[in-house]
Amino acid sequence: MLRSAFLSAVLLSGAAQAQDIEALKLDTRKNALPVLPKVVAMMQDTVATRGVVEAIPVCKEQAPQLLKEQSEKTGWKMSRVSLRTRNPERGTPDVWEARQLADFNIRAAAGEKVETLESGEIVTENGKPVFRYIRAIPVGDVCLKCHGAADKIEAGLKSELARNYPHDRAFGYDKGQIRGALTVRRPL
C-alpha cells in the first residue's frame, strides 16, 4: 500500500513538472521569440536599402542589442549560439546548448521542421533552479548572402566578413538548415 502511494506521488510529480515545463516553454516563446522576426526584418531592410556589407553591423551589433534589451525587460539571459560560430565570444554554445543543437540536427535529419525545433528543461545552476530554453534558427534567404556557400560569397563581402569575424566558421549553409539557436536562461 505504501509503495503504491509512493509510486502515485512520483507519477503525479512527474506529470506536474511536465505541465510546468510546457507552461514555461509557452511563456518563454511569447516573451523571447518576437526578437527573431525583428532581427530578420532589420536584415532584410538593410540589405534592400543599403546592401549586404552594410547589414553586417545589424547581425553583429543590433541583434545582440535587441536580445540585451529583451533580457533586461524579462530578467532572463538571452543569446544566439551556433555549432559553427561566426563570433566565438558571443555565439559559442555551452555543453547544454551544444547537446541541444546536436539533437536538433538529428531531429531535422529525421524530418522535423527546423522552425519548430525547441527544447526546455529545468536544471540546477549554482544551487538554484533555472529554466533552460533553446529554439532553432533556420537559414533564410537573407541569411544565405553571408552564410551560404563560401565560393558564392562575393569577394568584397568575404573580405569584410573576415575583417569583422577573424575566426568565422559560419558559412556553407543551405536554406532551411539550422544556422543556430536562440537560447534563454530563466531563473525560477
N, C-alpha and C positions, 0 to 999 in steps of 0.2 A: 504494500500500500504506500509506504513512504517513498519507495523507489519510483512508483508510478506518478506520485505528486511531484517529485523532483524532475522527472522527465517532462511532465506537462509544463512546469515552470520554465525549464530550459527552452522548450519549443516556443512558448509564448514570448520569452525574452528575445529569442532569435527573430520571431515574426515582428515584434515591436521595433527591433533595431533595423530590420529591412524596411519597415514603414518609415522610420525616421530618416534613413538614408535616402529613400525616394523623395521625401519632403525636402530634405537638404538639397538634393540634386535640382528639384524644381525651382526652389528659391534661388539657388546659385545660378541656374540658367537665366532666370528672369533678371538678375542683377549684374551678371558678368558678361553674358553673351552679346548684349547690344553694342559692346565696344567693337566687335569684329566687323559688322557691316559698316560702321563708321570709318574704320581703317580702310576697307576696300573702297568705299566711296571717295575718300580722300585720295587714294592712289589713282583711281580711275580719273578723277577730275584733274589731278596734277599731270598725269600722263597726257590727257587730251588737250590741256591748255598750255602746258609748258614743256612737255617732253619727258622721256623716261629718265634721263640723267637727273632732272630736277625732282623726280619722285624719290630718289634715294633718301633725302632727309626726312621724307614722310615716314618711311619704314624705319629708319634709323633713330629718329628723334621724336616725331609727333606721335607715332603709335605707342611707344613706351610712355610718353607723357599722358596720353589718354588712359592707359592702364593705371598709371600712378594716380591720376585724378579719381578714377573709379575705386581704386584701393583706398584712397583717403576717405571717400564717401561711405564705403562699406566697412572699413576696418579690416579688410582681407588683403592678403598679399597676392597679387596677380602678375603673371608674366607670360611671355611666349617662349617656348622651348622647341628644340628640334634635335633629332639624332644627327643631322648634318647641319651644323651651325654656320651661320654667317657671322655672327658676333658672339664669340665664345664667352665674353664677360657677362652678357645678358641672357644668352639663349641655351646654355649648356644644361641639360636636364640632370636632376639628381637621380639617385638609384630608383626611387619610386616612379618618377616620371619616365625614365628610360624603360622600365619594365612595362609601363602602360603603353608607351609608344610602340614597343616591340609587339605587344599584344594587339594593338590597333592594326599593325601591318599584317599580322596573321589573320585577323578578322576580315580585313579588306580583301586579302587574297582569297578568302573563303566566300566572298561575295557580298559582305555587308557594305552598305553605302557609307562612304567616308564621312559625309556630312552628319551622320547620326552617331558616329563613334564617340563614346564618352565613358567615363568611369568615375566612381566616387566611393570613398570609404572613410570610416573614422579610424584614425591612427593616434598613437600617443607620441608626442614630441615634447621633450624636456619635462616629462611627467604630467603633461596636460593633454586633454583630448582636442584633436584638430580634425576638421573635415577636409580631406584632400579631394579635389575635383580636377578633371582634365577632359578637354574636348578637342578632338582632331580638327585641324585646319586644312581643308583641301586646297590644292593648287587650282587657281582660277586663271582665266585668260590674262588678266593684268599681271599676275604673278610670273607668268612664263617669260615675260620680257627680261627679267633679271634672274630667274631661277630655272629657265629652260636649259636645253642642250647647250653646253659651253661653246661648241663650234658655231652656234647660231646667234650668239650674243655679239652685237656689233662691237668693233674694236675700241671705239671711244668709251662706250658704256663699260666694257670689260676693264679698261684702264681705271675708270672712276670707281668701279666696284672694288678693284684691287687696292686703290688708294684708301678707300673708306673701310675696307674689311680685309686686312692683310692675311687673315687666317681663314678665309672664306672656303666653305665646303658645301654651300647651299645652292648647287646648280645641278643640272641633269634630270630635272623633274619633267613629268608629263602631266597634262591637265587631268585633274581628278585624283592624283596621288596625294598622299599625306605629306604636307610640307612641314608640319609640326603640330603644336597644340597650344591652346590657351590653358594655363594651369592656375589653380586657385588654392590657397591655404587659408582656411576659415577657422579661427579659434572658436571653440564651443564653450 
